Amino acid sequence: MSLSGATVRKGAALAWWRTAAILGIALSGGASAAPPPIALPASQQSANAQPTELTSFLSQLKRSNYLLGDLFGLRSFLSRYGITLAMQETSEDLGNLSGGVRTGFVYDGLTQAILQLDTQRAFGHYGGLFNISALQIHGSNLSSQNLLTYQTASGVEADRATRLWELWYDQKLLPEDRLDFRIGLESADQEFIVSANAAYFVNTMFGWPALPSYNLPGGGPAYPLSAPAVRMRVRPINAVNILVGLFNGSPVNNNSGDPQQQNPSGTTFPLHGGILILTELQYSYPSLGGMTYPGEVAPLARLYKIGAWYDSEHFADQHFDTNGVSLASPASNGLPAQHHGDLSLYAVADQMLWRREEDPNHNLNVFARVMGAPQADRNPIAFSMNAGLILHEPFRYRPDDTVGLGMGYVHVSSQLAAYDRDLAYFASPGSYSPVQSGETYLEMTYQRQMRPWWQLQPDIQYVVNPGAGIANPFAPMQRLRNELVIGVRTNILL
């Protein structure tokens, strides 16, 4: 993420190179947020089996949970062998009305497919689950083309590709399923560092946070990437879960360039290099198996998490070269000093604040997530956070609709800021070289359930200090202006 002194140039060329070096890797292919969650039919019945006649199929569309119903008998056939299949198409049209390097709208989309085999239903082996999922990513990327933000506008944005995503086997053990192991190709953003309430939003950083997206090699094992891993979950008491994951230190074999292009099909399974260790302690209330007695008001649900990750790979210094000279200096050899290992700490909270007594679907929830990386010399991002409010059933008789108001903030490390100051010092007189600080965005979104299988989501975002204050490469004497982003997302369960 740092520049070498050999690449320092004057005037507009320097401002453009600096912008590309800071944001280029993540915008061109780093890990993003988890895509919109996809619902798997638990059985043949939950798939709402449909007759194969076209006229009957069309008449059932208003009641079906899936646009294609039983897929003309395929879901029913697979269910007899313990197999479930789900597909979802997410399409977006997003654009910025102000700010950025240019204004305009772009389309992006994602098709997900998940196939799961329940070993109990398939051949009588209790507690086993085999999972395979694939992605088809299409369209363009608003954040890389127009915005140049750290906190990218959509969790769907990624390089165009058809790729394998996850491939794992999970086995439950011990009485009451108090222990389970998972092994295979995994994406950490499906279980670690996530907030259930944050998943309603569109911005990337409500899923996989900004801090690991920029600090970890290849952006970490997160959508659309994954890595070989072993994960253990243990539940010592009903209210507590302990999650431990051991992932390959990077989701790709080569950490230079666009990580998605290093593994374009998702079928490269990197096993060399370091190791990424994720640990998370979860506390939920009411706990699994909790009871509410007659006449007693049900408690407001909450879920708290604290966790940490450590990656044993090598990380480039953000400020100094191997000789201890600033990388911004013309005297630098251009080779960043290397550091072994990197770590981060985080906390996540989901809390129900209020629930209408006569209509439990109508409730208000809050979430917050904070994350820090104490080793500033090897990290471009020192701190990131998200918070927001979620209101379910905002309008009467609309129990599946949701309104959300959220925000995100990211702050660059002190050593990256020091590098920027040195860059300004060594720049030619009259050139503009601002120092990065922090970037903030606000988002308001509304998920409207049009049909059981169709969800429409208008969205608006406002970004303050895009790119944490980088210069506009097309107007190098000024920073990027604040950005107003609007658009609509639609999710269709196929």
C-alpha positions in Angstrom: 0.0 0.0 0.0 3.0 2.3 0.3 4.9 4.2 -2.5 8.6 4.1 -3.0 10.7 7.2 -3.2 11.7 6.2 -6.7 8.1 6.7 -7.9 7.8 10.2 -6.4 6.8 12.6 -9.2 5.9 16.2 -9.3 2.5 18.0 -9.7 -0.5 16.1 -11.0 1.4 12.9 -11.8 2.4 12.6 -8.1 -1.1 13.1 -7.0 -2.5 10.5 -9.4 0.1 7.8 -8.4 -0.5 8.4 -4.7 -4.2 7.9 -5.2 -3.8 4.7 -7.1 -1.2 3.3 -4.7 -3.4 3.8 -1.6 -6.7 2.6 -3.0 -5.8 0.6 -6.1 -5.3 -2.9 -4.6 -8.6 -2.9 -2.7 -10.7 -1.3 -5.4 -9.4 -3.5 -8.1 -9.9 -6.8 -6.4 -9.6 -6.8 -2.6 -12.1 -8.6 -0.4 -15.5 -7.0 0.0 -18.4 -7.5 2.2 -20.5 -10.7 2.3 -23.2 -10.6 -0.3 -26.8 -10.5 0.6 -27.6 -13.7 2.6 -29.4 -16.4 0.7 -32.2 -18.5 2.2 -31.9 -22.3 1.8 -35.1 -24.4 1.8 -35.0 -26.7 4.7 -37.1 -29.4 3.1 -39.2 -30.2 0.1 -42.2 -28.5 1.8 -40.4 -25.2 2.5 -39.5 -24.9 -1.2 -43.3 -24.6 -1.9 -43.3 -27.4 -4.6 -45.0 -26.3 -7.8 -46.8 -28.2 -10.5 -44.9 -28.5 -13.7 -47.6 -27.0 -15.9 -46.7 -23.4 -16.9 -50.1 -22.0 -16.2 -50.2 -23.4 -12.7 -46.7 -22.2 -12.1 -47.6 -18.6 -13.0 -50.7 -18.7 -10.8 -48.6 -19.6 -7.8 -46.0 -16.8 -8.1 -47.6 -14.7 -5.4 -47.4 -17.4 -2.8 -44.1 -19.2 -3.7 -41.0 -18.6 -1.7 -38.9 -18.9 -4.8 -39.4 -17.4 -8.2 -38.9 -20.8 -9.9 -40.8 -22.7 -7.1 -39.8 -26.4 -7.1 -37.7 -25.9 -10.2 -40.2 -28.1 -12.0 -39.5 -31.1 -9.7 -35.8 -30.7 -9.2 -35.9 -29.5 -5.6 -38.3 -32.3 -4.7 -36.0 -34.9 -6.3 -32.9 -33.6 -4.6 -34.7 -33.4 -1.2 -35.3 -37.2 -1.3 -31.5 -37.6 -1.2 -31.0 -34.9 1.5 -29.9 -32.2 -0.9 -31.1 -28.6 -0.9 -30.5 -26.1 -3.6 -30.9 -22.3 -3.5 -30.0 -19.6 -5.9 -30.3 -15.8 -5.7 -29.8 -13.0 -8.1 -28.8 -9.6 -6.7 -28.9 -6.6 -9.1 -28.0 -3.0 -8.4 -28.1 0.3 -10.2 -26.0 2.7 -8.1 -24.6 6.2 -9.0 -23.1 9.3 -7.4 -24.8 12.6 -8.0 -21.9 14.6 -6.7 -18.2 14.2 -5.8 -15.8 11.5 -6.8 -13.7 11.7 -9.9 -16.8 11.7 -12.1 -20.6 11.3 -11.6 -22.9 8.7 -13.1 -24.6 5.4 -12.6 -23.4 1.8 -13.1 -25.0 -1.6 -12.9 -23.5 -4.5 -11.0 -24.9 -7.9 -10.2 -24.3 -11.2 -8.5 -25.8 -14.7 -8.9 -25.2 -17.0 -6.0 -25.8 -20.8 -6.0 -25.6 -23.0 -2.9 -25.9 -26.8 -2.7 -26.0 -28.6 0.6 -26.1 -32.2 1.5 -27.5 -33.3 5.0 -25.9 -36.6 5.8 -28.7 -37.5 8.2 -31.3 -37.2 5.5 -29.0 -38.7 2.8 -27.7 -41.8 4.5 -28.5 -41.7 8.2 -25.2 -40.2 9.5 -26.2 -37.6 12.2 -24.7 -34.1 12.2 -22.9 -33.9 8.9 -23.4 -31.1 6.4 -21.6 -30.8 3.0 -21.7 -27.3 1.4 -20.6 -26.0 -2.0 -21.3 -22.5 -3.3 -20.5 -20.6 -6.5 -20.7 -17.0 -7.6 -21.3 -15.4 -11.0 -20.3 -11.7 -10.7 -21.3 -9.3 -13.5 -21.6 -5.6 -14.2 -19.3 -2.7 -13.3 -17.8 -1.2 -10.2 -19.0 2.2 -9.1 -16.4 2.6 -6.3 -13.4 2.0 -8.5 -14.7 4.0 -11.5 -16.2 7.0 -9.7 -15.8 7.1 -6.0 -12.2 6.1 -4.9 -13.5 5.5 -1.4 -12.1 3.2 1.3 -15.6 2.1 2.3 -16.9 1.0 -1.0 -20.5 1.5 -1.9 -21.7 -2.1 -2.4 -20.9 -5.5 -1.0 -21.6 -7.0 -4.5 -18.9 -5.1 -6.3 -16.0 -7.4 -7.5 -14.2 -8.4 -10.6 -16.4 -10.1 -13.2 -16.0 -13.8 -12.9 -17.7 -17.2 -12.4 -16.0 -18.7 -9.4 -16.1 -21.3 -6.7 -16.7 -19.7 -3.4 -16.9 -22.1 -0.5 -16.4 -25.9 -0.3 -16.6 -27.4 3.2 -17.8 -30.2 5.4 -19.2 -29.6 8.9 -19.7 -32.2 11.6 -21.6 -31.8 14.9 -20.3 -33.7 17.9 -21.1 -34.2 21.6 -24.6 -34.2 23.2 -26.8 -31.3 22.2 -24.4 -30.5 19.4 -22.1 -28.6 21.7 -19.1 -29.0 19.4 -18.8 -28.9 15.7 -15.9 -28.9 13.3 -15.7 -27.5 9.8 -13.0 -28.1 7.3 -12.5 -27.0 3.7 -12.5 -23.9 1.6 -14.1 -21.2 3.8 -14.9 -17.5 3.7 -14.4 -16.0 7.1 -17.0 -13.3 6.6 -19.8 -15.9 6.9 -19.2 -16.4 10.6 -16.5 -14.0 12.0 -16.7 -10.3 12.8 -20.3 -10.0 11.5 -23.4 -8.3 12.8 -26.8 -9.8 11.8 -28.4 -6.3 11.9 -25.7 -4.8 9.7 -26.5 -7.3 6.9 -29.5 -5.2 5.9 -27.3 -2.5 4.4 -25.7 -2.1 1.0 -22.3 -0.6 1.7 -19.5 -3.1 1.7 -18.2 -2.3 5.1 -21.3 -3.3 6.9 -20.2 -6.9 6.1 -16.5 -7.6 6.2 -15.0 -4.5 7.9 -12.6 -2.0 6.3 -9.7 -2.8 8.6 -9.1 -6.5 7.6 -10.0 -5.6 4.0 -6.9 -3.3 3.7 -4.6 -4.8 6.4 -4.7 -8.5 5.6 -3.0 -10.1 2.5 -5.4 -10.2 -0.4 -8.0 -8.5 1.8 -8.4 -11.7 3.9 -10.6 -14.8 3.2 -13.8 -12.8 2.5 -16.2 -12.5 -0.5 -15.5 -13.2 -3.3 -12.4 -15.0 -2.0 -12.0 -17.9 0.4 -9.1 -19.9 1.8 -8.4 -23.4 3.1 -9.4 -23.5 6.8 -10.4 -25.5 9.8 -13.0 -24.0 12.1 -14.2 -25.2 15.6 -17.3 -24.0 17.4 -17.9 -25.0 21.1 -20.8 -24.2 23.3 -19.8 -24.8 26.9 -23.0 -23.3 28.2 -26.2 -22.4 26.3 -25.5 -18.6 26.3 -21.9 -18.8 25.2 -20.2 -19.9 21.9 -16.5 -20.0 21.3 -15.4 -19.8 17.6 -11.8 -20.6 16.5 -10.7 -20.6 12.9 -7.3 -21.5 11.3 -7.1 -20.1 7.8 -4.3 -19.9 5.3 -2.5 -16.6 5.8 -3.7 -15.3 2.5 -6.6 -16.3 0.2 -4.1 -16.3 -2.8 -0.6 -17.7 -3.5 0.8 -14.4 -4.7 0.0 -11.3 -2.7 1.1 -8.9 -5.4 -1.5 -7.3 -7.7 -5.2 -8.0 -7.8 -6.0 -11.0 -5.6 -9.1 -11.9 -7.5 -7.0 -12.2 -10.7 -4.5 -14.3 -8.9 -7.3 -16.9 -8.4 -9.9 -16.0 -11.0 -11.9 -19.3 -10.8 -11.6 -19.8 -7.0 -10.1 -23.2 -7.6 -6.6 -22.4 -6.4 -6.2 -23.7 -2.9 -3.2 -21.8 -1.3 -1.6 -23.8 1.5 1.9 -22.3 1.8 2.9 -19.1 3.7 1.6 -18.1 7.0 -1.6 -18.8 9.0 -4.5 -16.6 10.0 -6.0 -17.3 13.4 -9.4 -15.9 14.2 -11.0 -16.3 17.7 -14.4 -15.0 18.8 -16.3 -15.3 22.1 -20.1 -14.9 21.7 -22.7 -14.2 24.4 -26.4 -14.4 23.5 -29.5 -13.7 25.6 -32.0 -15.2 25.8 -29.8 -18.3 25.4 -30.6 -21.4 23.4 -33.3 -23.3 25.2 -34.4 -20.4 27.3 -38.1 -20.3 28.4 -40.6 -17.6 29.0 -43.2 -18.4 31.6 -46.9 -17.6 31.2 -47.6 -13.9 31.8 -43.9 -13.1 31.6 -42.7 -10.5 29.1 -40.1 -12.0 26.7 -36.7 -10.4 27.1 -35.2 -8.2 24.5 -32.7 -10.2 22.4 -29.0 -9.4 22.4 -25.8 -10.8 21.0 -22.3 -9.6 22.1 -19.0 -10.7 20.5 -15.4 -10.0 21.3 -12.6 -11.3 19.2 -9.1 -11.1 17.7 -7.2 -12.2 14.7 -3.5 -12.8 14.1 -1.8 -13.3 10.7 1.8 -14.7 10.7 2.7 -13.6 7.2 5.1 -10.7 6.4 3.8 -7.1 6.1 5.3 -4.1 4.4 6.2 -1.0 6.5 3.9 1.9 5.7 6.6 4.6 6.2 10.2 3.4 6.0 12.4 1.3 3.7 14.9 -1.4 4.6 17.5 1.2 5.4 15.2 3.2 7.7 14.7 6.0 5.1 11.3 7.4 4.5 9.7 5.7 1.4 8.7 9.2 0.3 12.3 10.4 0.1 14.1 10.4 -3.2 17.0 8.8 -1.3 14.9 5.7 -0.5 15.7 2.4 -2.1 12.0 1.8 -2.6 11.9 -1.5 -0.7 9.6 -1.3 2.3 10.9 -2.8 5.6 9.2 -6.1 6.4 7.5 -7.1 9.7 6.5 -10.5 10.8 2.9 -10.9 11.9 0.0 -8.6 12.4 -3.0 -8.6 14.8 -6.3 -6.8 15.5 -8.9 -6.7 18.2 -12.7 -6.2 17.8 -16.1 -6.1 19.4 -19.6 -6.5 18.0 -23.0 -5.8 19.6 -26.5 -6.5 18.4 -29.2 -5.3 20.8 -33.0 -5.1 20.5 -34.1 -1.8 22.0 -37.9 -2.0 21.8 -40.6 -4.4 20.7 -44.4 -3.7 20.4 -46.1 -6.0 22.9 -49.1 -6.8 20.7 -47.0 -7.2 17.5 -43.4 -8.6 18.2 -42.5 -8.2 14.5 -42.5 -4.5 15.0 -39.2 -3.8 16.8 -36.2 -1.5 16.9 -32.6 -2.8 17.0 -29.2 -1.2 17.3 -25.8 -2.6 16.3 -22.2 -1.4 16.7 -18.8 -2.8 15.7 -15.4 -1.4 16.5 -12.0 -2.7 15.4 -8.4 -1.6 15.9 -4.9 -2.6 14.8 -2.3 -1.4 17.3 0.8 -2.0 15.1 0.8 1.2 13.0 4.0 0.5 11.2 2.6 -2.3 9.1 -1.1 -1.3 8.7 -2.7 1.3 6.4 -5.8 1.3 8.6 -5.6 1.8 12.3 -9.3 1.8 13.2 -12.7 1.2 11.7 -16.3 1.2 13.1 -19.9 0.8 12.1 -23.1 1.5 13.9 -26.8 1.8 13.1 -30.5 1.3 13.8 -32.9 -1.2 12.3 -36.6 -0.9 12.4 -38.7 -4.0 11.4 -42.2 -3.6 10.2 -42.0 0.2 9.7 -45.5 0.2 8.3 -48.5 -1.7 9.6 -49.2 -5.0 7.9 -45.7 -5.0 6.4 -43.9 -7.5 8.7 -41.1 -8.4 6.3 -40.1 -4.8 5.5 -37.1 -3.1 7.2 -35.8 0.5 7.4 -32.1 1.1 8.4 -30.0 4.1 9.3 -26.3 3.4 9.6 -22.8 4.9 9.4 -19.2 3.8 9.0 -15.8 5.4 9.8 -12.3 4.4 8.9 -9.0 6.1 10.1 -5.6 5.6 8.5 -2.6 4.6 10.6 -0.2 7.2 12.0 2.6 5.8 9.9 0.7 6.1 6.6 -0.2 9.7 7.6 3.5 10.3 8.4 4.4 8.9 4.9 1.9 11.4 3.4 3.6 14.3 5.3 7.0 13.2 4.0 5.6 13.0 0.5 4.3 16.6 0.9 7.7 17.7 2.2 9.6 16.2 -0.8 7.1 17.4 -3.4 7.9 20.2 -5.7 6.9 23.7 -4.6 3.3 24.5 -5.6 2.2 20.9 -5.8 -0.6 19.7 -3.6 -0.1 16.6 -1.5 -2.7 16.3 1.3 -2.3 14.0 4.4 -4.9 11.3 4.8 -7.0 11.2 8.0 -10.4 9.5 8.2 -13.4 8.8 6.0 -17.1 8.7 7.1 -20.2 7.6 5.4 -23.9 7.6 6.3 -26.5 5.2 4.7 -30.3 5.0 4.8 -32.0 2.0 3.3 -35.4 0.5 3.0 -36.0 -3.2 2.2 -39.5 -3.8 0.8 -40.7 -7.3 0.4 -42.6 -7.3 -2.9 -43.2 -11.0 -3.0 -41.8 -13.9 -0.8 -39.1 -14.3 -3.5 -38.6 -10.7 -4.4 -37.1 -7.8 -2.4 -36.7 -4.2 -3.6 -34.3 -1.9 -1.7 -33.8 1.8 -2.5 -30.7 3.1 -0.9 -28.9 6.4 -0.3 -25.3 7.0 1.0 -23.3 10.1 1.7 -19.5 10.0 2.0 -17.5 12.7 3.9 -13.8 13.1 3.0 -13.7 10.3 0.4 -10.4 8.3 0.3 -9.7 9.8 3.8 -8.7 13.1 2.0 -6.8 12.0 -1.1 -6.2 14.4 -4.0 -8.5 14.2 -7.0 -6.4 12.7 -9.8 -8.3 14.7 -12.4 -8.1 17.9 -10.3 -4.8 17.4 -8.5 -4.9 20.7 -6.6 -8.0 19.7 -4.5 -9.3 16.8 -2.5 -12.1 14.6 -3.7 -15.4 16.3 -2.9 -18.0 14.7 -0.7 -20.2 12.1 -2.5 -23.9 11.6 -2.7 -24.7 8.0 -3.8 -28.2 6.8 -4.6 -29.5 3.6 -6.2 -31.7 0.5 -5.9 -30.9 -3.1 -5.2 -33.2 -6.1 -5.9 -32.8 -9.6 -4.5 -34.6 -12.4 -6.2 -34.7 -16.0 -4.8 -34.7 -18.2 -7.8 
